[in-house]
């Protein structure tokens, strides 16, 4: 457990955009249930207990929000000209920023958080559905883990489980790759002892396709949440097709 026992502590996360350089890198993972199973609150509790069993210190709550938008069209024949997967994302380290992701066109944009009010007043796009990613944050040496549920706003209907793994001392994706992979192996091994019906699925989008550099920023985080959301939707659709 050498990776988790560092005594040096890094500064708390702040908004790290392309123009605000700082040291940190994240991986966002989602829970992939075994075939024939689904996510539930017991799995979430077990995962949280597992973090604490490897000396994770609970620091408080965290929350990110992802919103699906649809265009407000007077002429519905134009619908095909607008992206169907237009997402807005707010991450906790950037309360004054808002991120847009269009996965099909590999676009990520950063805006001031007031853009949401502007969009509402212009009546250009309206919210189709919004989901909260919320749970607890834990400190493990130079790592921070955030484990949370995926639920629609104004609902407790569990749609998924996610985990953020943040490594604080390094901001280069390539330089941090080995230590991040080693930590994830330790984590997966600890979690496997609980024989849960599923596992966390590590996924790393091709950030270069979005025009993002090796230096990690909150835009990278937004792209990861959009990718995780696509996988969660695919998992739900797969379960539904099997039932039908």
ABEGO torsion letter per residue (X at the ends): XAAAABABBBBBBBBBBAABBBBEBBBBBBBBBBBGBBBBAAAAAAAAAAAAAAGBBBAEBBBBBBBBBBBBBABAAAAAABBABBBBBBBAABAABBBBBBAAAGBBBBBBAAAAAAAAAAGABBBABBBBBBEBBBBBEABBBBBBBBBBBGBABBAEBBBBBBBAABABAAAAAAAAAAAAAAAAAAAAAAGBBEBBBBBBBBAAAAGBBABBBAAAAAAAAAAAAAAAAAAAAAAAAAAX
